[in-house]
Amino acid sequence: MKDMNELRNKYQALYDIDGVSKEDLDKIENELQIKLPSDFREISGFYSGGIVGGIDIHSFLFSEPTNL
């Protein structure tokens, strides 16, 4: 896809925009001590994961660790 805006527009025509906040992406980077690719961050701005073609694609869920 040549343009991220084109991809976003195609997605928005089919689905509601349900992105991940910049703050949550920063938190992921801090927790994992990694730098997420810029295109991943852009796509995460409008797609937060879910089922695509029966396959669970990346999704984000923050919760407190289970205390056993």
C-alpha positions in Angstrom: 0.0 0.0 0.0 1.5 3.3 -1.1 -0.1 5.5 1.5 -1.1 4.9 5.1 -4.0 7.3 4.8 -5.4 5.2 1.9 -5.1 2.1 4.1 -6.8 3.9 7.0 -9.6 5.1 4.7 -10.2 1.6 3.4 -10.3 0.2 6.9 -12.6 3.0 8.1 -15.1 2.3 5.2 -15.5 -1.2 6.6 -15.0 -0.9 10.4 -15.1 1.6 13.3 -11.7 3.2 14.1 -10.6 1.4 17.3 -6.9 2.4 17.7 -4.4 2.2 20.5 -3.3 5.5 22.1 0.2 6.8 21.7 0.6 6.5 25.5 -0.3 2.8 25.4 2.2 2.2 22.6 4.9 4.0 24.6 4.0 1.9 27.6 4.4 -1.3 25.5 7.8 -0.1 24.3 8.9 0.7 27.9 7.6 -2.6 29.3 9.3 -4.7 26.6 12.3 -2.4 26.2 11.9 -2.3 22.5 11.2 0.2 19.7 8.1 -0.6 17.7 8.3 -0.1 14.0 6.8 3.2 12.8 4.4 1.5 10.4 3.1 -0.7 13.3 2.5 2.4 15.4 0.7 4.1 12.5 -1.6 1.1 11.9 -2.2 0.7 15.6 -3.6 4.2 15.6 -6.7 2.9 13.9 -6.6 -0.9 14.4 -6.2 -2.4 17.8 -6.3 -6.0 16.8 -8.9 -8.7 16.5 -10.0 -11.5 14.3 -9.1 -11.3 10.6 -10.1 -14.2 8.4 -10.5 -16.4 11.5 -7.0 -15.6 12.7 -6.4 -13.6 15.9 -4.1 -10.7 14.8 -2.2 -8.5 17.2 -4.3 -7.1 20.0 -3.6 -5.1 23.1 -4.8 -5.7 26.6 -3.4 -4.2 29.7 -4.2 -5.8 33.0 -2.5 -6.2 36.3 -0.5 -9.5 36.6 -2.3 -12.3 38.2 -1.3 -12.7 41.9 -1.2 -16.4 42.7 
